[in-house]
Amino acid sequence: MSLPPILTSTEEIAAFAAELETYPVIAVDLEADSMHNYQEKVCLLQFSTPDTTVLIDPLAGADLKSLRPVLANPKIRKIFHAADYDIRCLARDFDIEINGLFDTMISSQFLGEARFGLADVLRKYYSVELDKQYQRADWSRRPLPEAMIRYAAEDTSHLHELVENLEAQLIDK
């Protein structure tokens, strides 16, 4: 898997936001520095479409307001895993509202999964092993090591496939 692009400029982010508007479903995640700083902040945003994964570095100082319309658009489904924390962080740091949400963790809980962390669910359904060693890393450090970039990309790259599986099971219940 090649490294995903990391967008750092307002112009790059605006162009990407316009591209996201063309997709009916996008996967979203973020990394923050809550374990390493008293005043936590979002340090990285991850987006996956069925075609690609792109990271956004909010610490580069770019304006992220172009993401607001796509994330607030209820006609575009946003897939998260354990969305509660991410939604609060996006609202706090960037005044971003999320509409059209599908939370794969909540769906897993509805299906009676005893273990519903992303790594657990992906292992069960797809035999995918996520390396969660960077979950509590200091995401505010720059430059990000290649291993952390790969970790971040993995958190959204499987969500499209997972939501199809979970949704089919929920319909059957």
Secondary structure, DSSP 8 states (H G I E B T S, - for coil): -----EE-SHHHHHHHHHHHTT-SEEEEEEEE-TTT-SS--EEEEEEE-SS-EEEE-GGG----TTHHHHHH-TTSEEEESSHHHHHHHHHHHH-----SEEEHHHHHHHTT-S--SHHHHHHHHH-----GGGTTS-TT-SS--HHHHHHHHHHHHTHHHHHHHHHHHHHH-
